[in-house]
Amino acid sequence: MNNNDHVSDEDRKLFRQTIDGIDPRGYEAPRPLSPEQQRAQGTDEEPYLSNAELLLNNIPHDQWVGRDCVLHFSRTGVNHRQLNRLKMGKVRPQIRIDLHGMTTIEAQSMAHSCLEQAKTQGVQCVLIIHGKGSHNQNDPPKIKNLLNQWLPSREDVLAFHQSCPRDGGSGALYVLLSNKS
């Protein structure tokens, strides 16, 4: 123990273990995908619908995100100013989709259709309302976890971030789309 403070070496070690993998901005850092997840998220062509359950089944229990976890993702090269505008809700969604009450397969299919429609219409931002999960506090939010695993596999998704409270907070995502066809 250092004489300059009151924290034991054991507490320091525990702290380091606890924060390992957390991004310095306060978000959970992305974790590497398992080989099964990499295969499952590799395509949006048929049979992409079966990917929903495969993606979820291959998330290690300790890597599921919770109801209040802030989801975010961005591709390398996306403008930081644009990301900040997205985060602050200043890039207004032109399409909104609500996935409440759907199975994971239905939700993925609906989200896929919505993103395809947005792409053909040249839409820049979509709001996906996924909800906060089951009312049972012991069950993780399946659709939220599915989107967190699946959306980064889509080349047209440049970034996503948890929405502002007015648009659903931790129960919704702003999705920034590429304007390239």
C-alpha positions as CSV (number, residue, x, y, z in Angstrom):
1,M,0.0,0.0,0.0
2,N,1.3,3.4,-0.9
3,N,1.6,5.9,1.9
4,N,0.2,8.7,-0.2
5,D,-3.3,7.2,-0.4
6,H,-5.6,4.8,1.3
7,V,-6.1,2.3,-1.6
8,S,-4.7,-1.1,-1.2
9,D,-2.8,-2.9,-4.0
10,E,-5.6,-5.5,-4.0
11,D,-8.2,-2.7,-4.6
12,R,-6.1,-1.2,-7.4
13,K,-5.9,-4.6,-9.1
14,L,-9.7,-5.2,-8.7
15,F,-10.3,-1.7,-10.2
16,R,-8.0,-2.4,-13.1
17,Q,-9.8,-5.7,-13.8
18,T,-13.2,-4.0,-13.6
19,I,-12.4,-1.2,-16.0
20,D,-10.6,-3.4,-18.5
21,G,-12.3,-3.2,-21.8
22,I,-14.1,0.1,-21.1
23,D,-13.5,2.9,-23.6
24,P,-12.1,6.1,-21.9
25,R,-15.2,8.0,-23.1
26,G,-17.3,5.9,-20.7
27,Y,-18.8,3.5,-23.2
28,E,-18.2,-0.2,-23.3
29,A,-15.5,-0.9,-25.9
30,P,-16.5,-3.2,-28.7
31,R,-15.6,-6.8,-28.1
32,P,-14.2,-9.2,-30.8
33,L,-16.8,-11.4,-32.4
34,S,-16.6,-15.2,-32.1
35,P,-16.1,-17.1,-35.4
36,E,-19.8,-18.1,-35.3
37,Q,-20.8,-14.4,-35.0
38,Q,-18.5,-13.4,-37.8
39,R,-20.1,-16.0,-40.1
40,A,-23.6,-15.0,-39.0
41,Q,-23.2,-11.3,-39.5
42,G,-21.4,-11.6,-42.8
43,T,-24.4,-11.2,-45.1
44,D,-27.8,-9.5,-45.4
45,E,-28.8,-11.9,-48.2
46,E,-30.9,-15.0,-47.5
47,P,-30.8,-16.7,-45.1
48,Y,-30.0,-13.6,-43.1
49,L,-33.2,-14.1,-41.1
50,S,-31.6,-17.1,-39.4
51,N,-28.7,-14.8,-38.3
52,A,-30.8,-13.2,-35.5
53,E,-30.9,-16.3,-33.3
54,L,-27.4,-17.4,-34.3
55,L,-25.9,-13.9,-33.4
56,L,-27.7,-13.9,-30.0
57,N,-26.9,-17.5,-29.2
58,N,-23.2,-16.8,-29.7
59,I,-22.9,-13.7,-27.4
60,P,-21.1,-14.8,-24.3
61,H,-23.4,-14.2,-21.2
62,D,-21.0,-11.6,-19.8
63,Q,-21.0,-9.6,-23.0
64,W,-24.7,-8.9,-23.3
65,V,-25.5,-5.2,-23.1
66,G,-28.0,-4.1,-20.5
67,R,-31.1,-1.9,-20.7
68,D,-29.2,1.3,-19.8
69,C,-26.0,0.6,-21.7
70,V,-25.3,3.3,-24.3
71,L,-24.9,1.7,-27.7
72,H,-22.7,3.4,-30.2
73,F,-20.7,2.4,-33.3
74,S,-18.9,4.2,-36.0
75,R,-16.8,3.2,-39.0
76,T,-13.3,4.5,-39.4
77,G,-13.3,7.8,-41.2
78,V,-16.7,9.0,-40.2
79,N,-16.5,12.7,-39.4
80,H,-16.4,13.4,-35.7
81,R,-18.6,16.5,-36.1
82,Q,-21.2,14.4,-37.8
83,L,-20.9,11.8,-35.0
84,N,-21.5,14.5,-32.4
85,R,-24.5,15.8,-34.3
86,L,-25.9,12.2,-34.4
87,K,-25.3,11.7,-30.7
88,M,-27.0,15.0,-29.8
89,G,-30.0,14.2,-32.0
90,K,-29.3,17.0,-34.4
91,V,-29.3,14.7,-37.4
92,R,-33.1,14.3,-37.5
93,P,-34.4,10.8,-38.5
94,Q,-36.4,10.8,-41.7
95,I,-37.8,7.3,-41.1
96,R,-38.8,5.8,-37.8
97,I,-39.4,2.1,-37.1
98,D,-40.8,0.5,-33.9
99,L,-39.7,-3.0,-33.2
100,H,-41.6,-3.4,-29.9
101,G,-43.3,-6.7,-29.3
102,M,-41.5,-8.5,-32.2
103,T,-39.4,-11.6,-32.1
104,T,-35.8,-11.2,-32.9
105,I,-36.3,-12.7,-36.3
106,E,-39.2,-10.4,-37.0
107,A,-37.3,-7.4,-35.7
108,Q,-34.3,-8.1,-37.9
109,S,-36.4,-8.7,-41.0
110,M,-38.3,-5.4,-40.3
111,A,-35.1,-3.5,-39.7
112,H,-33.6,-4.9,-42.8
113,S,-36.6,-3.9,-44.9
114,C,-36.6,-0.4,-43.4
115,L,-32.9,0.1,-44.0
116,E,-33.3,-1.1,-47.6
117,Q,-36.2,1.3,-48.1
118,A,-34.1,4.1,-46.6
119,K,-31.2,3.3,-48.9
120,T,-33.4,3.5,-52.0
121,Q,-34.9,6.8,-50.8
122,G,-31.6,8.4,-50.1
123,V,-32.4,8.8,-46.4
124,Q,-29.5,9.8,-44.1
125,C,-30.8,8.9,-40.7
126,V,-33.2,6.3,-39.4
127,L,-34.6,6.0,-35.8
128,I,-34.9,2.4,-34.7
129,I,-37.0,2.0,-31.6
130,H,-36.0,-1.3,-30.1
131,G,-37.4,-0.9,-26.6
132,K,-35.6,-1.5,-23.3
133,G,-36.4,-5.2,-23.3
134,S,-38.6,-7.5,-21.3
135,H,-40.4,-6.3,-18.2
136,N,-38.5,-9.1,-16.4
137,Q,-35.4,-7.3,-15.1
138,N,-33.5,-10.6,-15.2
139,D,-33.9,-11.0,-19.0
140,P,-31.4,-9.0,-21.2
141,P,-32.9,-6.8,-24.0
142,K,-32.7,-9.2,-27.0
143,I,-33.5,-6.8,-29.8
144,K,-31.1,-4.2,-28.5
145,N,-28.3,-6.9,-28.3
146,L,-29.3,-8.1,-31.8
147,L,-29.0,-4.6,-33.3
148,N,-25.7,-4.0,-31.5
149,Q,-24.3,-7.2,-33.2
150,W,-26.0,-7.0,-36.6
151,L,-25.9,-3.3,-37.6
152,P,-22.1,-3.0,-37.8
153,S,-22.2,-5.8,-40.4
154,R,-24.2,-3.7,-42.8
155,E,-21.9,-1.7,-45.1
156,D,-24.5,1.0,-45.5
157,V,-24.5,1.7,-41.7
158,L,-21.9,4.3,-41.1
159,A,-22.7,4.8,-37.4
160,F,-25.3,4.5,-34.7
161,H,-25.8,6.0,-31.3
162,Q,-28.4,5.8,-28.6
163,S,-31.1,8.3,-29.2
164,C,-31.9,11.4,-27.1
165,P,-34.6,11.0,-24.4
166,R,-37.2,12.7,-26.6
167,D,-36.7,9.9,-29.2
168,G,-36.6,6.9,-26.8
169,G,-33.2,7.2,-25.0
170,S,-31.7,3.8,-24.2
171,G,-34.6,2.2,-26.0
172,A,-33.8,3.6,-29.5
173,L,-30.9,4.2,-31.9
174,Y,-30.2,6.9,-34.4
175,V,-28.7,5.0,-37.4
176,L,-26.5,7.1,-39.9
177,L,-26.6,5.7,-43.4
178,S,-24.2,6.0,-46.3
179,N,-25.5,8.0,-49.2
180,K,-23.7,5.6,-51.6
181,S,-25.8,3.0,-53.4
